[in-house]
Amino acid sequence: MAKGLLEKYNEKRDFRLTAEPRGKAGKRANKDLRFVIQLHEATRTHYDFRLEWHGGMKSWAVTKGPSYDPADKRLAVRTEDHPMDYNEFEGVIPDKQYGAGPVMIWDEGTWMPEDDPDKMEKKGRITFTIEGTRMKGTWHLVRMKTAEKRENWLLIKGTDEFVLNKTKNAGFLKRETTSLISGRTMAEIRKAGLGKTGVRKGSKQAGPNATAAKAKKPAPAKAGASLTALMKKFETPELATLVDQQPSGDAWVHEIKYDGYRLMAFVAGEKVILRTRGGKDWTHKLEPLAQAIGALDIESAVLDMEACVLDQNGRTDFGALQAALSDEHAERIEAWIFDLLYLNGEDLTKETLIDRKSLLAKVLKKAKPPLHFSEHFESAPDLLTKACEIGAEGLVSKKKDSVYHGRRTNYWVKSKCGLEQEFVIGGFMPAKDFPKAIGALLLGYYKSKKFTYAGKVGTGFSNKLAKEIYQKLIPLKMDKSPFPDKVARGLREYVFVKPEKLCEISFMEWTPDGHIRHASFKGLREDKNPKAVVEENTKPLKEVTKGMKPRTKSQASAEKVSFNGVNITHPERIVYPNTKITKGEVAEYYAKVAPLMLPFIEGRLISLLRCTGSIGGQCFFQRNPMKGMGDAVHSKAITHKGKKHEYLYVEDEVGILQIVQMGTMEFHAWQSQLADKGKPDKIIFDLDPGEGVPFEAVKLAAEDIRNRLKRIGLVSFPRLSGGKGIHIVAPIKPEHEWDDIKDFSREFSEEMASEVPGAYVANMSKKKRTGKIFIDFFRNDFSSTAVVPFSLRAREGAPIAWPITWAELRKFMKASDITLKKIDAKLLKNAQKVSQEFLKTSQRLKL
């Protein structure tokens, strides 16, 4: 920040009288940018919203405070820039001083701009993602065009999973009235007297996606990993396989199957986060549970549990749980905790189930409702019958000696009293006697990526609930049926909706034509991705437990691993020696990113980098198909200039994993699709820095290419190569031949090299590259390939080729910054947005 920008701040204050910090510019940062919101009772109470920018804090006064309802457009008046030291100010500004009155640190954290902040400010629309305790998600600051002297903006919530409806949003600011750092109210801050009196003791409040504070001292460093590290390490819970009967014998224990929402609780120091099975942060919805967990005598932990509401007979009731969430009666929700994955710095996932539960029982020994220890039972012939008689959903049976896995296994199995599962709503039949209400829901699930009709449900909801569901579905209305196959006509005309809402359904049976019979609605679900909803098939217990023997800890890492039905052999084999990453972990990563990666290789000819044993062994490129690669790996014969070659390609996620099973580390693809008769649909420039060239210079070169392409009407996207350089890619319509694209890219690169010969070279000769950046345009040729986004690289540290925005590029220090160990939900979400923007870009290259 230029020193002069703080002159206005300094002129308004007499630092002999006020304890506010003097205006000194801080160090400019490109990442981990801070934000702070300070509640300020001056002449008029307002919320000062500040964003770190050029070494200072850009500031706006939000008169009514932030709103989680996108329909609210809160006035945000631009004020003078503040120094970064102001982020720590909590106290009272004396009378007759500018802004006299108490100031509270209401929230703080980090923010990430969507694009260059200066450019967005100039355009009058600043879009950013915020990660605080009370403030989360996407937000917009939009400048108003008014004749007023003051600069007026609007603070608006972006549409995402953190949005609150009007009812829940209305009470948000009324609940959040204490300091984030000291836990004090405004009255207590004022009572403490003049000056800076804020002392960091840890927050006692939690807000709309907040982490719940614990009423005890911060955890010491030895307590274990950070909250972020724990959530990365334990991303998904273990899931049970549905079987046709309960197992018996001394090797198993059995738990009641609860009718609720599966949750994982992460505890680190002062904070608690509750996350659903689908990865959503629900701390704000379940504050009493978070606070109860925060009061446990633990410093760091990961707990596996089910959130439920009991009915009048003491049975868990999913409908009652939904009602409690909808009506904001979170105090009615309780948790049954059945596993302990991590405690005070120790990973327990390789301990046996019985040992983990024994330790969990000690942790919960003094716990009171809403927390409960989930008791287990030894095997008995009629255990399932008794569970059904008391109104339980069924049983979850677990091998006593099993270790914990974050995926579905045969060591946990579930047997149910009746059939029930999640379905996706694809439409509804309006109610006959009530306006604006549903009479029946059209249900579906995904089968081989196809949205498949499963039948209707017309019972299980009251008139009130039927109207509420109508209001949730009507904004999703669409003209055509989301079901590819024809749906038989009903008594009244159907209203079709986008398949985005989920519900829980109990039913009698599946019919031979794939529909459900005698269905009853249990409640809406919000904890799962609609595309993850498939038909849940019951497996014979004998098949599931066949060959199952007592296991030891040493056998845990060598067990059979499968993703998308593809068995991964030798999953325990270490393939990245320096980081101890195994083949199983590589397969797990590719299974996770396969949906994001597929659009960049589907229907394209590909080359593979395979390694025997590990990346330290023999690695080789393969572009020809071979026997044993899998039935989802296809071959294609291509004739070019009189020569015929066989190449390989895949069309689905199974194909990706079958290739990974064969030891593939890297995926490289052609810049054309088979469907476009081989014509290139993108131009790619690979910036390869010579010896002695810093990465900052490579980033400047990428910006240079971006600007040059922009001048000829092409939008481009950067990608970290996972190696040393950056790829700049411009999608184009497949209208030109390979020779035309190669000539264009060569001339483009040679022109850059001739204009700036001291920085660039367009010649492959390594002798000429020292101290310069080689602009590699040779990817734009027939049969040439480039590494695919989301592909691992066979290099030390397991780096990944990763799509990013131009704004994000500025914060990276090297092209291999993103590695397998760093992948988390936030990185994946940002990369998904970038990829979607790239895939929808359609532009012509004019030659």
Secondary structure, DSSP 8 states (H G I E B T S, - for coil): --GGGGHHHHHT--TTT--S---------SSSEEEEEEEEESSSEEEEEEEEETTEEEEEEETT---S-TT--EEEEEEEEE-GGGGG--EEE-TTSTT-EEEEEEEEEEEEESS-HHHHHHHTEEEEEEEESS-EEEEEEEE---SSSS-EEEEEE-SSTT---HHHHHTHHHH--S-TTT---HHHHHHT-SEE-----------TT--EE-SS----GGG---HHHHHHHT-S--EEEEBSS---STTEEEEE--SSEEEEEEEETTEEEEEETTS-B-GGG-HHHHHHHHTSS-SEEEEEEEEE-B-TTS-B-HHHHHHHHHTT-GGG-EEEEEEEEEETTEE-TTS-HHHHHHHHHHHTTT--TTEEE---EE--TTHHHHHHHTT--EEEEEETT----SSEEEEEEEEESSEEEEEEEEEEEE-SSSTT-EEEEEEEEEETTEEEEEEEE--S--HHHHHHHHHHHGGGEESS-S-SS-----SS--EEE-TT-EEEEEESEE-TTS-EES-EEEEEE-SS-GGG------B-HHHHHTT-----HHHHTTS-EEETTEEESSTT-EEETTTTEEHHHHHHHHHHHHHHHGGGTTTS-EEEEEESSSTTS-EEEE-S--TTS-TTEEEEEEEETTEEEEEEEE-SHHHHHHHHHTTEEEEEE-SB-GGGTT-B-EEEEEEEE-TT--HHHHHHHHHHHHHHHHHTT---EEEE-SSSSEEEEEE--S-S-HHHHHHHHHHHHHHHHHHSTTTEE----GGGTTTSEEEE-TTSSTT--EE-TT-B-SSTT-BB-EE--HHHHTT-SSTT--BGGG--HHHHHHHHHHHHHHHH-------
